[in-house]
Amino acid sequence: MNAQEIISSLISINSIKIDIKNPYKWASGWNSPIYCDNRISLSYPEIRNKITQKLVYEIKSNFDNIDTIAGVATAGIPQGALIAKELDLPFIYVRSSAKKHGLQNLIEGDLSPNSKVLIIEDLISTGGSSLKTIDAIKNRNCEIIGLLCVFNYNFKISEKLFDSNKIRVLSLCTYDDLITVAKKRKLINSEEIQNLEDWRKAPDKWSP
């Protein structure tokens, strides 16, 4: 399954939606004409399994000596766990904030010091949630050997963030793949294409 096939599959189950006239509001406050929820793919075994196998293939092709797979809460947890099972590796996940009760854990699972950790995200937008996970793992004296996600918006802000932290990032599909598929399937017209390009250039300032 290549990048455009993944995008097509996600569109077919409404995991990815495009709505320029009625944009979605992100937690960051940005208006977005695109909404991506890869958790929906978990309800479709054929698509879920193909995504898992593609992630596993990319890991085997690009990373060595992994000690632990880490999922980013919450959407990165299920795929991270599926990958860890396929690779027969330990699995942990990192919360967005520490629990307010019990042991007040930020990291759930057993993470040994000096472990080499691969992080799994469902998608990357600004990179903020990923950075919290990276910092939490580094604070346990562990090494981040890379970050792998299903979908990446490829914003400059996230690229700079990962570059400055020397984090290698791989993605199964990107915003550019989405635009290519949307054009091929005639889901968007020329005016909407321009709108989407304007949004990606300045998502914090964009309005429909």
C-alpha positions in Angstrom: 0.0 0.0 0.0 1.6 3.3 -1.1 1.0 6.8 0.2 -1.9 7.6 -2.2 -3.6 4.3 -1.6 -3.5 5.0 2.2 -5.0 8.4 1.6 -7.7 7.0 -0.6 -8.5 4.4 2.0 -8.7 7.0 4.8 -11.0 9.2 2.6 -13.3 6.3 1.8 -14.1 5.8 5.6 -14.3 9.5 6.4 -11.0 9.3 8.4 -9.9 12.3 6.3 -12.5 15.1 5.6 -12.2 18.3 3.5 -14.6 21.1 4.2 -13.4 24.6 3.2 -16.7 26.4 3.8 -17.2 25.0 7.3 -13.6 24.6 8.6 -12.8 22.5 11.7 -11.4 24.2 14.9 -8.2 22.6 16.2 -7.1 22.7 19.8 -4.5 25.2 18.8 -7.3 27.6 17.8 -6.5 27.3 14.1 -9.3 27.0 11.5 -8.6 24.0 9.3 -10.3 22.9 6.1 -9.0 19.4 6.7 -9.8 17.0 9.6 -7.8 13.8 10.0 -8.9 11.1 12.5 -6.9 7.9 12.0 -8.6 6.3 14.9 -11.5 5.6 12.6 -9.3 3.2 10.6 -9.1 1.0 13.7 -12.7 0.0 13.1 -11.9 -1.3 9.6 -9.7 -4.4 10.0 -8.5 -4.6 6.4 -7.4 -1.0 6.3 -6.1 -1.1 9.9 -3.9 -4.2 9.1 -2.5 -2.7 5.9 -1.5 0.5 7.8 0.1 -1.6 10.6 2.0 -3.7 8.1 3.2 -0.6 6.2 4.4 0.9 9.5 6.2 -2.3 10.3 7.8 -2.4 6.9 9.1 1.2 7.3 10.5 0.4 10.7 12.4 -2.7 9.5 13.7 -0.7 6.5 14.8 2.4 8.4 15.6 1.6 12.0 17.9 -0.8 13.9 18.3 -1.8 17.5 15.0 -0.6 18.8 14.4 -1.4 22.5 10.9 0.0 23.0 7.9 1.3 21.0 6.2 4.4 22.4 2.7 5.5 21.5 1.6 9.1 21.8 -1.7 9.4 23.7 -4.2 8.9 22.7 -4.4 8.2 19.0 -0.9 6.8 18.8 -1.5 4.2 21.4 -3.4 1.5 19.4 -1.2 1.5 16.4 1.9 1.6 18.6 0.6 -1.4 20.5 -0.1 -3.3 17.2 3.4 -2.5 15.9 5.0 -3.6 19.2 3.1 -6.9 18.9 4.2 -7.5 15.4 7.9 -6.7 16.3 7.7 -8.5 19.6 9.0 -5.4 21.4 8.0 -3.8 24.7 5.4 -1.0 24.5 4.8 2.1 26.5 2.7 5.2 26.0 3.1 8.8 27.1 0.2 10.8 28.4 -0.4 14.4 27.4 -0.1 15.3 31.1 0.6 13.3 34.2 -2.3 11.6 36.0 -3.7 13.6 38.9 -4.1 10.5 41.1 -2.4 7.3 41.9 1.2 7.2 40.9 0.7 10.4 38.8 2.5 8.7 35.9 3.3 10.6 32.7 4.8 7.4 31.1 2.7 4.3 31.3 4.6 1.0 31.1 8.1 -0.1 32.0 10.8 2.1 30.4 14.3 1.1 31.2 17.0 3.8 31.3 19.2 4.0 28.2 16.6 2.4 26.1 16.4 3.2 22.4 12.8 4.3 21.7 10.8 4.7 18.5 7.8 6.9 18.8 4.5 6.3 17.0 2.1 9.1 16.2 -1.2 8.9 14.3 -0.5 12.4 12.7 1.8 15.4 13.0 0.5 18.9 12.7 2.4 21.5 14.8 4.5 18.8 16.5 3.6 20.0 20.0 2.3 16.7 21.3 5.2 14.8 19.8 7.7 17.2 21.5 6.1 16.5 24.9 6.5 12.8 24.4 10.1 13.3 23.2 10.9 15.4 26.3 9.3 12.9 28.7 11.3 10.0 27.3 14.6 11.9 27.2 14.0 12.8 30.9 14.2 9.1 31.6 17.7 9.0 30.1 16.6 7.3 26.9 17.4 7.9 23.3 14.8 8.8 20.7 15.9 7.0 17.5 13.0 8.3 15.4 9.3 9.2 15.0 7.0 7.4 12.7 3.5 8.7 11.8 0.6 7.8 9.5 -0.2 11.3 8.3 1.9 14.5 8.3 0.8 18.0 7.4 4.5 18.9 6.8 4.1 22.4 8.4 7.3 24.4 8.6 6.8 24.9 12.3 6.9 21.1 12.9 9.9 20.6 10.5 11.9 23.2 12.4 10.9 21.7 15.7 12.1 18.3 14.9 15.2 19.5 13.1 16.2 21.6 16.2 15.7 18.5 18.4 17.6 16.3 15.9 14.6 13.9 15.5 14.3 11.8 12.4 10.7 11.8 11.2 9.1 9.4 8.7 5.5 9.5 7.5 3.4 7.0 5.5 1.5 9.9 3.8 1.5 13.6 3.7 -0.5 16.7 2.9 0.9 16.7 -0.6 -0.3 13.2 -1.1 -3.8 14.2 0.1 -3.9 17.1 -2.4 -2.8 14.8 -5.2 -5.5 12.2 -4.5 -8.2 14.9 -4.0 -7.3 16.4 -7.4 -7.4 12.9 -9.1 -10.7 12.1 -7.6 -12.0 15.6 -8.3 -12.9 16.1 -4.7 -11.7 19.7 -5.0 -11.9 22.4 -7.7 -9.1 24.9 -8.7 -10.4 27.5 -6.3 -10.4 25.1 -3.4 -7.0 23.9 -4.3 -5.7 27.5 -4.0 -7.5 27.8 -0.6 -5.8 24.6 0.6 -2.4 25.9 -0.5 -3.0 29.2 1.2 -4.0 27.5 4.4 -0.8 25.4 4.5 1.4 28.5 4.0 -0.2 30.3 7.0 -2.6 28.1 8.9 -2.6 30.4 11.9 -4.0 33.3 9.8 -6.2 31.4 7.4 -10.0 31.9 7.2 -12.5 30.4 4.7 
